[in-house]
Amino acid sequence: MAPQDREIEQLRNEIRKEVRAVFKANMKIFDWDIPENDDRKSAEMIIGVMQEAMDELKQEITDGKYDQY
């Protein structure tokens, strides 16, 4: 097993928790700022922006930005 494989196995749950925490924090902000908030619509919008950010990161990886991080 490569060192990266061992490391990701150790960090997998923490990374997932952190992503969910960012999502939930933004859901709370929508609820605080918009009294008549549509939670499902907000969730879809937030996850859409999060996906855009993930897509940007994937492109940066493909472009080699993190080859020598």
mmJSON file of the N, C-alpha and C atoms, coordinates in Angstrom:
{"data_MODEL":{"atom_site":{
"group_PDB":["ATOM","ATOM","ATOM","ATOM","ATOM","ATOM","ATOM","ATOM","ATOM","ATOM","ATOM","ATOM","ATOM","ATOM","ATOM","ATOM","ATOM","ATOM","ATOM","ATOM","ATOM","ATOM","ATOM","ATOM","ATOM","ATOM","ATOM","ATOM","ATOM","ATOM","ATOM","ATOM","ATOM","ATOM","ATOM","ATOM","ATOM","ATOM","ATOM","ATOM","ATOM","ATOM","ATOM","ATOM","ATOM","ATOM","ATOM","ATOM","ATOM","ATOM","ATOM","ATOM","ATOM","ATOM","ATOM","ATOM","ATOM","ATOM","ATOM","ATOM","ATOM","ATOM","ATOM","ATOM","ATOM","ATOM","ATOM","ATOM","ATOM","ATOM","ATOM","ATOM","ATOM","ATOM","ATOM","ATOM","ATOM","ATOM","ATOM","ATOM","ATOM","ATOM","ATOM","ATOM","ATOM","ATOM","ATOM","ATOM","ATOM","ATOM","ATOM","ATOM","ATOM","ATOM","ATOM","ATOM","ATOM","ATOM","ATOM","ATOM","ATOM","ATOM","ATOM","ATOM","ATOM","ATOM","ATOM","ATOM","ATOM","ATOM","ATOM","ATOM","ATOM","ATOM","ATOM","ATOM","ATOM","ATOM","ATOM","ATOM","ATOM","ATOM","ATOM","ATOM","ATOM","ATOM","ATOM","ATOM","ATOM","ATOM","ATOM","ATOM","ATOM","ATOM","ATOM","ATOM","ATOM","ATOM","ATOM","ATOM","ATOM","ATOM","ATOM","ATOM","ATOM","ATOM","ATOM","ATOM","ATOM","ATOM","ATOM","ATOM","ATOM","ATOM","ATOM","ATOM","ATOM","ATOM","ATOM","ATOM","ATOM","ATOM","ATOM","ATOM","ATOM","ATOM","ATOM","ATOM","ATOM","ATOM","ATOM","ATOM","ATOM","ATOM","ATOM","ATOM","ATOM","ATOM","ATOM","ATOM","ATOM","ATOM","ATOM","ATOM","ATOM","ATOM","ATOM","ATOM","ATOM","ATOM","ATOM","ATOM","ATOM","ATOM","ATOM","ATOM","ATOM","ATOM","ATOM","ATOM","ATOM","ATOM","ATOM","ATOM","ATOM","ATOM","ATOM"],
"id":[1,2,3,4,5,6,7,8,9,10,11,12,13,14,15,16,17,18,19,20,21,22,23,24,25,26,27,28,29,30,31,32,33,34,35,36,37,38,39,40,41,42,43,44,45,46,47,48,49,50,51,52,53,54,55,56,57,58,59,60,61,62,63,64,65,66,67,68,69,70,71,72,73,74,75,76,77,78,79,80,81,82,83,84,85,86,87,88,89,90,91,92,93,94,95,96,97,98,99,100,101,102,103,104,105,106,107,108,109,110,111,112,113,114,115,116,117,118,119,120,121,122,123,124,125,126,127,128,129,130,131,132,133,134,135,136,137,138,139,140,141,142,143,144,145,146,147,148,149,150,151,152,153,154,155,156,157,158,159,160,161,162,163,164,165,166,167,168,169,170,171,172,173,174,175,176,177,178,179,180,181,182,183,184,185,186,187,188,189,190,191,192,193,194,195,196,197,198,199,200,201,202,203,204,205,206,207],
"type_symbol":["N","C","C","N","C","C","N","C","C","N","C","C","N","C","C","N","C","C","N","C","C","N","C","C","N","C","C","N","C","C","N","C","C","N","C","C","N","C","C","N","C","C","N","C","C","N","C","C","N","C","C","N","C","C","N","C","C","N","C","C","N","C","C","N","C","C","N","C","C","N","C","C","N","C","C","N","C","C","N","C","C","N","C","C","N","C","C","N","C","C","N","C","C","N","C","C","N","C","C","N","C","C","N","C","C","N","C","C","N","C","C","N","C","C","N","C","C","N","C","C","N","C","C","N","C","C","N","C","C","N","C","C","N","C","C","N","C","C","N","C","C","N","C","C","N","C","C","N","C","C","N","C","C","N","C","C","N","C","C","N","C","C","N","C","C","N","C","C","N","C","C","N","C","C","N","C","C","N","C","C","N","C","C","N","C","C","N","C","C","N","C","C","N","C","C","N","C","C","N","C","C","N","C","C","N","C","C"],
"label_atom_id":["N","CA","C","N","CA","C","N","CA","C","N","CA","C","N","CA","C","N","CA","C","N","CA","C","N","CA","C","N","CA","C","N","CA","C","N","CA","C","N","CA","C","N","CA","C","N","CA","C","N","CA","C","N","CA","C","N","CA","C","N","CA","C","N","CA","C","N","CA","C","N","CA","C","N","CA","C","N","CA","C","N","CA","C","N","CA","C","N","CA","C","N","CA","C","N","CA","C","N","CA","C","N","CA","C","N","CA","C","N","CA","C","N","CA","C","N","CA","C","N","CA","C","N","CA","C","N","CA","C","N","CA","C","N","CA","C","N","CA","C","N","CA","C","N","CA","C","N","CA","C","N","CA","C","N","CA","C","N","CA","C","N","CA","C","N","CA","C","N","CA","C","N","CA","C","N","CA","C","N","CA","C","N","CA","C","N","CA","C","N","CA","C","N","CA","C","N","CA","C","N","CA","C","N","CA","C","N","CA","C","N","CA","C","N","CA","C","N","CA","C","N","CA","C","N","CA","C","N","CA","C","N","CA","C","N","CA","C","N","CA","C"],
"label_alt_id":[null,null,null,null,null,null,null,null,null,null,null,null,null,null,null,null,null,null,null,null,null,null,null,null,null,null,null,null,null,null,null,null,null,null,null,null,null,null,null,null,null,null,null,null,null,null,null,null,null,null,null,null,null,null,null,null,null,null,null,null,null,null,null,null,null,null,null,null,null,null,null,null,null,null,null,null,null,null,null,null,null,null,null,null,null,null,null,null,null,null,null,null,null,null,null,null,null,null,null,null,null,null,null,null,null,null,null,null,null,null,null,null,null,null,null,null,null,null,null,null,null,null,null,null,null,null,null,null,null,null,null,null,null,null,null,null,null,null,null,null,null,null,null,null,null,null,null,null,null,null,null,null,null,null,null,null,null,null,null,null,null,null,null,null,null,null,null,null,null,null,null,null,null,null,null,null,null,null,null,null,null,null,null,null,null,null,null,null,null,null,null,null,null,null,null,null,null,null,null,null,null,null,null,null,null,null,null],
"label_comp_id":["MET","MET","MET","ALA","ALA","ALA","PRO","PRO","PRO","GLN","GLN","GLN","ASP","ASP","ASP","ARG","ARG","ARG","GLU","GLU","GLU","ILE","ILE","ILE","GLU","GLU","GLU","GLN","GLN","GLN","LEU","LEU","LEU","ARG","ARG","ARG","ASN","ASN","ASN","GLU","GLU","GLU","ILE","ILE","ILE","ARG","ARG","ARG","LYS","LYS","LYS","GLU","GLU","GLU","VAL","VAL","VAL","ARG","ARG","ARG","ALA","ALA","ALA","VAL","VAL","VAL","PHE","PHE","PHE","LYS","LYS","LYS","ALA","ALA","ALA","ASN","ASN","ASN","MET","MET","MET","LYS","LYS","LYS","ILE","ILE","ILE","PHE","PHE","PHE","ASP","ASP","ASP","TRP","TRP","TRP","ASP","ASP","ASP","ILE","ILE","ILE","PRO","PRO","PRO","GLU","GLU","GLU","ASN","ASN","ASN","ASP","ASP","ASP","ASP","ASP","ASP","ARG","ARG","ARG","LYS","LYS","LYS","SER","SER","SER","ALA","ALA","ALA","GLU","GLU","GLU","MET","MET","MET","ILE","ILE","ILE","ILE","ILE","ILE","GLY","GLY","GLY","VAL","VAL","VAL","MET","MET","MET","GLN","GLN","GLN","GLU","GLU","GLU","ALA","ALA","ALA","MET","MET","MET","ASP","ASP","ASP","GLU","GLU","GLU","LEU","LEU","LEU","LYS","LYS","LYS","GLN","GLN","GLN","GLU","GLU","GLU","ILE","ILE","ILE","THR","THR","THR","ASP","ASP","ASP","GLY","GLY","GLY","LYS","LYS","LYS","TYR","TYR","TYR","ASP","ASP","ASP","GLN","GLN","GLN","TYR","TYR","TYR"],
"label_asym_id":["A","A","A","A","A","A","A","A","A","A","A","A","A","A","A","A","A","A","A","A","A","A","A","A","A","A","A","A","A","A","A","A","A","A","A","A","A","A","A","A","A","A","A","A","A","A","A","A","A","A","A","A","A","A","A","A","A","A","A","A","A","A","A","A","A","A","A","A","A","A","A","A","A","A","A","A","A","A","A","A","A","A","A","A","A","A","A","A","A","A","A","A","A","A","A","A","A","A","A","A","A","A","A","A","A","A","A","A","A","A","A","A","A","A","A","A","A","A","A","A","A","A","A","A","A","A","A","A","A","A","A","A","A","A","A","A","A","A","A","A","A","A","A","A","A","A","A","A","A","A","A","A","A","A","A","A","A","A","A","A","A","A","A","A","A","A","A","A","A","A","A","A","A","A","A","A","A","A","A","A","A","A","A","A","A","A","A","A","A","A","A","A","A","A","A","A","A","A","A","A","A","A","A","A","A","A","A"],
"label_entity_id":["1","1","1","1","1","1","1","1","1","1","1","1","1","1","1","1","1","1","1","1","1","1","1","1","1","1","1","1","1","1","1","1","1","1","1","1","1","1","1","1","1","1","1","1","1","1","1","1","1","1","1","1","1","1","1","1","1","1","1","1","1","1","1","1","1","1","1","1","1","1","1","1","1","1","1","1","1","1","1","1","1","1","1","1","1","1","1","1","1","1","1","1","1","1","1","1","1","1","1","1","1","1","1","1","1","1","1","1","1","1","1","1","1","1","1","1","1","1","1","1","1","1","1","1","1","1","1","1","1","1","1","1","1","1","1","1","1","1","1","1","1","1","1","1","1","1","1","1","1","1","1","1","1","1","1","1","1","1","1","1","1","1","1","1","1","1","1","1","1","1","1","1","1","1","1","1","1","1","1","1","1","1","1","1","1","1","1","1","1","1","1","1","1","1","1","1","1","1","1","1","1","1","1","1","1","1","1"],
"label_seq_id":[1,1,1,2,2,2,3,3,3,4,4,4,5,5,5,6,6,6,7,7,7,8,8,8,9,9,9,10,10,10,11,11,11,12,12,12,13,13,13,14,14,14,15,15,15,16,16,16,17,17,17,18,18,18,19,19,19,20,20,20,21,21,21,22,22,22,23,23,23,24,24,24,25,25,25,26,26,26,27,27,27,28,28,28,29,29,29,30,30,30,31,31,31,32,32,32,33,33,33,34,34,34,35,35,35,36,36,36,37,37,37,38,38,38,39,39,39,40,40,40,41,41,41,42,42,42,43,43,43,44,44,44,45,45,45,46,46,46,47,47,47,48,48,48,49,49,49,50,50,50,51,51,51,52,52,52,53,53,53,54,54,54,55,55,55,56,56,56,57,57,57,58,58,58,59,59,59,60,60,60,61,61,61,62,62,62,63,63,63,64,64,64,65,65,65,66,66,66,67,67,67,68,68,68,69,69,69],
"pdbx_PDB_ins_code":[null,null,null,null,null,null,null,null,null,null,null,null,null,null,null,null,null,null,null,null,null,null,null,null,null,null,null,null,null,null,null,null,null,null,null,null,null,null,null,null,null,null,null,null,null,null,null,null,null,null,null,null,null,null,null,null,null,null,null,null,null,null,null,null,null,null,null,null,null,null,null,null,null,null,null,null,null,null,null,null,null,null,null,null,null,null,null,null,null,null,null,null,null,null,null,null,null,null,null,null,null,null,null,null,null,null,null,null,null,null,null,null,null,null,null,null,null,null,null,null,null,null,null,null,null,null,null,null,null,null,null,null,null,null,null,null,null,null,null,null,null,null,null,null,null,null,null,null,null,null,null,null,null,null,null,null,null,null,null,null,null,null,null,null,null,null,null,null,null,null,null,null,null,null,null,null,null,null,null,null,null,null,null,null,null,null,null,null,null,null,null,null,null,null,null,null,null,null,null,null,null,null,null,null,null,null,null],
"Cartn_x":[0.858,0.0,0.899,0.605,1.385,1.116,2.069,1.867,0.611,0.315,-0.883,-2.15,-2.127,-3.289,-3.534,-2.465,-2.608,-3.097,-2.555,-2.928,-4.391,-4.849,-6.249,-7.195,-6.822,-7.666,-7.775,-6.705,-6.736,-7.55,-7.533,-8.185,-9.587,-9.971,-11.242,-12.425,-12.635,-13.791,-13.694,-12.503,-12.324,-12.632,-12.167,-12.441,-13.947,-14.608,-16.059,-16.794,-16.364,-16.981,-16.804,-15.608,-15.326,-16.191,-16.367,-17.209,-18.65,-19.148,-20.519,-20.668,-19.632,-19.679,-19.786,-19.063,-19.154,-20.567,-21.108,-22.46,-23.474,-23.409,-24.371,-24.22,-23.003,-22.79,-23.469,-23.364,-24.011,-25.516,-26.032,-27.479,-27.976,-27.242,-27.631,-27.651,-26.668,-26.611,-27.829,-28.209,-29.41,-30.625,-30.745,-31.891,-31.901,-30.734,-30.659,-31.002,-30.51,-30.651,-31.986,-32.651,-33.878,-34.982,-35.842,-36.882,-37.788,-38.12,-39.014,-38.223,-37.041,-36.13,-36.745,-36.513,-36.858,-35.598,-35.585,-34.378,-33.878,-34.779,-34.345,-33.677,-34.288,-33.703,-32.34,-32.242,-30.96,-29.914,-30.303,-29.378,-28.873,-29.778,-29.387,-28.435,-28.691,-27.836,-26.451,-26.429,-25.155,-24.333,-24.944,-24.2,-23.727,-24.489,-24.063,-22.784,-22.712,-21.5,-20.34,-20.624,-19.569,-19.048,-19.952,-19.537,-18.686,-19.063,-18.257,-16.842,-16.734,-15.415,-14.63,-15.301,-14.631,-14.167,-15.006,-14.639,-13.425,-13.383,-12.232,-10.966,-11.073,-9.918,-9.455,-10.407,-10.041,-9.282,-9.744,-9.073,-7.667,-7.526,-6.208,-5.263,-5.781,-4.963,-4.54,-5.505,-5.203,-4.157,-4.253,-3.315,-1.94,-1.809,-0.514,-0.215,-1.203,-0.978,-0.45,-0.816,-0.426,0.651,1.283,2.337,3.518,3.772,4.886,4.388,3.335,2.717,3.603],
"Cartn_y":[-1.184,0.0,1.241,2.154,3.389,4.288,5.131,6.038,6.904,7.351,8.162,7.37,6.079,5.227,5.109,4.93,4.841,6.168,7.256,8.576,8.894,8.615,8.925,8.077,6.848,6.013,6.591,7.179,7.799,9.089,9.811,11.126,11.103,9.995,9.924,10.46,9.966,10.402,11.868,12.339,13.743,14.668,14.325,15.136,15.177,14.035,13.991,14.849,14.782,15.601,17.086,17.455,18.866,19.38,18.581,18.986,19.172,18.222,18.335,19.55,19.852,21.008,22.314,22.422,23.624,23.745,22.629,22.639,23.081,22.465,22.776,24.211,24.723,26.113,27.066,26.774,27.63,27.501,26.308,26.144,27.024,27.063,27.9,29.367,29.797,31.201,31.546,30.664,30.909,31.034,30.143,30.191,31.474,31.936,33.176,34.391,34.401,35.588,35.666,34.532,34.506,33.869,34.692,34.145,33.1,33.304,32.388,31.409,31.04,30.219,28.885,28.522,27.199,26.349,25.509,24.765,23.871,23.215,22.333,23.137,24.251,25.1,25.613,26.042,26.52,25.417,24.213,23.081,22.797,22.831,22.585,23.658,24.91,26.01,25.914,25.629,25.519,24.375,23.218,22.072,22.35,23.134,23.521,24.34,25.293,26.115,25.265,24.367,23.473,22.594,22.122,21.303,22.113,23.376,24.247,24.366,24.538,24.651,23.354,22.211,20.921,20.751,21.161,21.072,21.951,23.144,24.035,23.395,22.792,22.117,20.96,20.185,19.071,19.584,20.708,21.267,21.74,22.361,22.802,21.615,20.494,19.279,18.787,18.739,18.311,19.223,20.521,21.495,21.444,20.658,20.504,21.473,22.233,23.254,22.664,21.434,20.824,19.747,19.717,18.719,18.916,20.135,20.446,21.275,20.835,21.571,21.417],
"Cartn_z":[0.0,0.0,0.0,-0.89,-0.996,0.212,0.571,1.703,1.561,0.327,0.109,0.408,0.096,0.375,1.876,2.629,4.092,4.667,4.161,4.682,4.4,3.173,2.852,3.686,3.98,4.827,6.228,6.72,8.052,8.051,6.941,6.874,6.279,5.666,4.936,5.74,6.938,7.738,8.123,8.436,8.807,7.635,6.458,5.267,5.005,5.103,4.881,5.912,7.171,8.225,7.934,7.484,7.194,6.046,5.01,3.879,4.345,5.133,5.654,6.569,7.338,8.241,7.458,6.352,5.503,4.938,4.462,3.912,4.971,6.145,7.212,7.709,7.773,8.198,7.222,5.945,4.953,4.989,5.274,5.443,6.591,7.7,8.837,8.444,7.677,7.245,6.415,5.493,4.692,5.602,6.596,7.505,8.327,8.75,9.543,8.687,7.444,6.594,5.853,5.673,4.879,5.722,6.327,7.21,6.536,5.274,4.567,3.697,4.143,3.366,2.943,1.693,1.156,1.326,2.347,2.691,1.555,0.871,-0.218,-1.327,-1.716,-2.765,-2.318,-1.065,-0.545,-0.585,-0.168,-0.168,-1.58,-2.539,-3.929,-4.432,-4.068,-4.503,-3.85,-2.569,-1.849,-2.41,-2.6,-3.121,-4.541,-5.283,-6.63,-6.605,-5.693,-5.563,-5.067,-4.126,-3.637,-4.778,-5.642,-6.784,-7.749,-7.979,-8.835,-8.276,-6.971,-6.334,-6.497,-6.34,-6.518,-7.974,-8.907,-10.315,-10.619,-10.019,-10.198,-9.64,-8.467,-7.884,-8.771,-9.281,-10.173,-11.391,-11.951,-13.121,-12.755,-11.586,-11.136,-10.968,-10.474,-10.333,-11.709,-12.636,-14.004,-14.638,-14.359,-14.916,-14.27,-13.192,-12.547,-11.422,-11.019,-9.989,-8.682,-8.382,-7.102,-7.262,-8.426,-8.637,-7.686,-7.315,-6.419,-5.237,-4.605,-3.499,-2.29],
"occupancy":[1.0,1.0,1.0,1.0,1.0,1.0,1.0,1.0,1.0,1.0,1.0,1.0,1.0,1.0,1.0,1.0,1.0,1.0,1.0,1.0,1.0,1.0,1.0,1.0,1.0,1.0,1.0,1.0,1.0,1.0,1.0,1.0,1.0,1.0,1.0,1.0,1.0,1.0,1.0,1.0,1.0,1.0,1.0,1.0,1.0,1.0,1.0,1.0,1.0,1.0,1.0,1.0,1.0,1.0,1.0,1.0,1.0,1.0,1.0,1.0,1.0,1.0,1.0,1.0,1.0,1.0,1.0,1.0,1.0,1.0,1.0,1.0,1.0,1.0,1.0,1.0,1.0,1.0,1.0,1.0,1.0,1.0,1.0,1.0,1.0,1.0,1.0,1.0,1.0,1.0,1.0,1.0,1.0,1.0,1.0,1.0,1.0,1.0,1.0,1.0,1.0,1.0,1.0,1.0,1.0,1.0,1.0,1.0,1.0,1.0,1.0,1.0,1.0,1.0,1.0,1.0,1.0,1.0,1.0,1.0,1.0,1.0,1.0,1.0,1.0,1.0,1.0,1.0,1.0,1.0,1.0,1.0,1.0,1.0,1.0,1.0,1.0,1.0,1.0,1.0,1.0,1.0,1.0,1.0,1.0,1.0,1.0,1.0,1.0,1.0,1.0,1.0,1.0,1.0,1.0,1.0,1.0,1.0,1.0,1.0,1.0,1.0,1.0,1.0,1.0,1.0,1.0,1.0,1.0,1.0,1.0,1.0,1.0,1.0,1.0,1.0,1.0,1.0,1.0,1.0,1.0,1.0,1.0,1.0,1.0,1.0,1.0,1.0,1.0,1.0,1.0,1.0,1.0,1.0,1.0,1.0,1.0,1.0,1.0,1.0,1.0,1.0,1.0,1.0,1.0,1.0,1.0],
"B_iso_or_equiv":[0.0,0.0,0.0,0.0,0.0,0.0,0.0,0.0,0.0,0.0,0.0,0.0,0.0,0.0,0.0,0.0,0.0,0.0,0.0,0.0,0.0,0.0,0.0,0.0,0.0,0.0,0.0,0.0,0.0,0.0,0.0,0.0,0.0,0.0,0.0,0.0,0.0,0.0,0.0,0.0,0.0,0.0,0.0,0.0,0.0,0.0,0.0,0.0,0.0,0.0,0.0,0.0,0.0,0.0,0.0,0.0,0.0,0.0,0.0,0.0,0.0,0.0,0.0,0.0,0.0,0.0,0.0,0.0,0.0,0.0,0.0,0.0,0.0,0.0,0.0,0.0,0.0,0.0,0.0,0.0,0.0,0.0,0.0,0.0,0.0,0.0,0.0,0.0,0.0,0.0,0.0,0.0,0.0,0.0,0.0,0.0,0.0,0.0,0.0,0.0,0.0,0.0,0.0,0.0,0.0,0.0,0.0,0.0,0.0,0.0,0.0,0.0,0.0,0.0,0.0,0.0,0.0,0.0,0.0,0.0,0.0,0.0,0.0,0.0,0.0,0.0,0.0,0.0,0.0,0.0,0.0,0.0,0.0,0.0,0.0,0.0,0.0,0.0,0.0,0.0,0.0,0.0,0.0,0.0,0.0,0.0,0.0,0.0,0.0,0.0,0.0,0.0,0.0,0.0,0.0,0.0,0.0,0.0,0.0,0.0,0.0,0.0,0.0,0.0,0.0,0.0,0.0,0.0,0.0,0.0,0.0,0.0,0.0,0.0,0.0,0.0,0.0,0.0,0.0,0.0,0.0,0.0,0.0,0.0,0.0,0.0,0.0,0.0,0.0,0.0,0.0,0.0,0.0,0.0,0.0,0.0,0.0,0.0,0.0,0.0,0.0,0.0,0.0,0.0,0.0,0.0,0.0],
"pdbx_formal_charge":[null,null,null,null,null,null,null,null,null,null,null,null,null,null,null,null,null,null,null,null,null,null,null,null,null,null,null,null,null,null,null,null,null,null,null,null,null,null,null,null,null,null,null,null,null,null,null,null,null,null,null,null,null,null,null,null,null,null,null,null,null,null,null,null,null,null,null,null,null,null,null,null,null,null,null,null,null,null,null,null,null,null,null,null,null,null,null,null,null,null,null,null,null,null,null,null,null,null,null,null,null,null,null,null,null,null,null,null,null,null,null,null,null,null,null,null,null,null,null,null,null,null,null,null,null,null,null,null,null,null,null,null,null,null,null,null,null,null,null,null,null,null,null,null,null,null,null,null,null,null,null,null,null,null,null,null,null,null,null,null,null,null,null,null,null,null,null,null,null,null,null,null,null,null,null,null,null,null,null,null,null,null,null,null,null,null,null,null,null,null,null,null,null,null,null,null,null,null,null,null,null,null,null,null,null,null,null],
"auth_seq_id":[1,1,1,2,2,2,3,3,3,4,4,4,5,5,5,6,6,6,7,7,7,8,8,8,9,9,9,10,10,10,11,11,11,12,12,12,13,13,13,14,14,14,15,15,15,16,16,16,17,17,17,18,18,18,19,19,19,20,20,20,21,21,21,22,22,22,23,23,23,24,24,24,25,25,25,26,26,26,27,27,27,28,28,28,29,29,29,30,30,30,31,31,31,32,32,32,33,33,33,34,34,34,35,35,35,36,36,36,37,37,37,38,38,38,39,39,39,40,40,40,41,41,41,42,42,42,43,43,43,44,44,44,45,45,45,46,46,46,47,47,47,48,48,48,49,49,49,50,50,50,51,51,51,52,52,52,53,53,53,54,54,54,55,55,55,56,56,56,57,57,57,58,58,58,59,59,59,60,60,60,61,61,61,62,62,62,63,63,63,64,64,64,65,65,65,66,66,66,67,67,67,68,68,68,69,69,69],
"auth_comp_id":["MET","MET","MET","ALA","ALA","ALA","PRO","PRO","PRO","GLN","GLN","GLN","ASP","ASP","ASP","ARG","ARG","ARG","GLU","GLU","GLU","ILE","ILE","ILE","GLU","GLU","GLU","GLN","GLN","GLN","LEU","LEU","LEU","ARG","ARG","ARG","ASN","ASN","ASN","GLU","GLU","GLU","ILE","ILE","ILE","ARG","ARG","ARG","LYS","LYS","LYS","GLU","GLU","GLU","VAL","VAL","VAL","ARG","ARG","ARG","ALA","ALA","ALA","VAL","VAL","VAL","PHE","PHE","PHE","LYS","LYS","LYS","ALA","ALA","ALA","ASN","ASN","ASN","MET","MET","MET","LYS","LYS","LYS","ILE","ILE","ILE","PHE","PHE","PHE","ASP","ASP","ASP","TRP","TRP","TRP","ASP","ASP","ASP","ILE","ILE","ILE","PRO","PRO","PRO","GLU","GLU","GLU","ASN","ASN","ASN","ASP","ASP","ASP","ASP","ASP","ASP","ARG","ARG","ARG","LYS","LYS","LYS","SER","SER","SER","ALA","ALA","ALA","GLU","GLU","GLU","MET","MET","MET","ILE","ILE","ILE","ILE","ILE","ILE","GLY","GLY","GLY","VAL","VAL","VAL","MET","MET","MET","GLN","GLN","GLN","GLU","GLU","GLU","ALA","ALA","ALA","MET","MET","MET","ASP","ASP","ASP","GLU","GLU","GLU","LEU","LEU","LEU","LYS","LYS","LYS","GLN","GLN","GLN","GLU","GLU","GLU","ILE","ILE","ILE","THR","THR","THR","ASP","ASP","ASP","GLY","GLY","GLY","LYS","LYS","LYS","TYR","TYR","TYR","ASP","ASP","ASP","GLN","GLN","GLN","TYR","TYR","TYR"],
"auth_asym_id":["A","A","A","A","A","A","A","A","A","A","A","A","A","A","A","A","A","A","A","A","A","A","A","A","A","A","A","A","A","A","A","A","A","A","A","A","A","A","A","A","A","A","A","A","A","A","A","A","A","A","A","A","A","A","A","A","A","A","A","A","A","A","A","A","A","A","A","A","A","A","A","A","A","A","A","A","A","A","A","A","A","A","A","A","A","A","A","A","A","A","A","A","A","A","A","A","A","A","A","A","A","A","A","A","A","A","A","A","A","A","A","A","A","A","A","A","A","A","A","A","A","A","A","A","A","A","A","A","A","A","A","A","A","A","A","A","A","A","A","A","A","A","A","A","A","A","A","A","A","A","A","A","A","A","A","A","A","A","A","A","A","A","A","A","A","A","A","A","A","A","A","A","A","A","A","A","A","A","A","A","A","A","A","A","A","A","A","A","A","A","A","A","A","A","A","A","A","A","A","A","A","A","A","A","A","A","A"],
"auth_atom_id":["N","CA","C","N","CA","C","N","CA","C","N","CA","C","N","CA","C","N","CA","C","N","CA","C","N","CA","C","N","CA","C","N","CA","C","N","CA","C","N","CA","C","N","CA","C","N","CA","C","N","CA","C","N","CA","C","N","CA","C","N","CA","C","N","CA","C","N","CA","C","N","CA","C","N","CA","C","N","CA","C","N","CA","C","N","CA","C","N","CA","C","N","CA","C","N","CA","C","N","CA","C","N","CA","C","N","CA","C","N","CA","C","N","CA","C","N","CA","C","N","CA","C","N","CA","C","N","CA","C","N","CA","C","N","CA","C","N","CA","C","N","CA","C","N","CA","C","N","CA","C","N","CA","C","N","CA","C","N","CA","C","N","CA","C","N","CA","C","N","CA","C","N","CA","C","N","CA","C","N","CA","C","N","CA","C","N","CA","C","N","CA","C","N","CA","C","N","CA","C","N","CA","C","N","CA","C","N","CA","C","N","CA","C","N","CA","C","N","CA","C","N","CA","C","N","CA","C","N","CA","C","N","CA","C","N","CA","C","N","CA","C"],
"pdbx_PDB_model_num":[1,1,1,1,1,1,1,1,1,1,1,1,1,1,1,1,1,1,1,1,1,1,1,1,1,1,1,1,1,1,1,1,1,1,1,1,1,1,1,1,1,1,1,1,1,1,1,1,1,1,1,1,1,1,1,1,1,1,1,1,1,1,1,1,1,1,1,1,1,1,1,1,1,1,1,1,1,1,1,1,1,1,1,1,1,1,1,1,1,1,1,1,1,1,1,1,1,1,1,1,1,1,1,1,1,1,1,1,1,1,1,1,1,1,1,1,1,1,1,1,1,1,1,1,1,1,1,1,1,1,1,1,1,1,1,1,1,1,1,1,1,1,1,1,1,1,1,1,1,1,1,1,1,1,1,1,1,1,1,1,1,1,1,1,1,1,1,1,1,1,1,1,1,1,1,1,1,1,1,1,1,1,1,1,1,1,1,1,1,1,1,1,1,1,1,1,1,1,1,1,1,1,1,1,1,1,1]
}}}
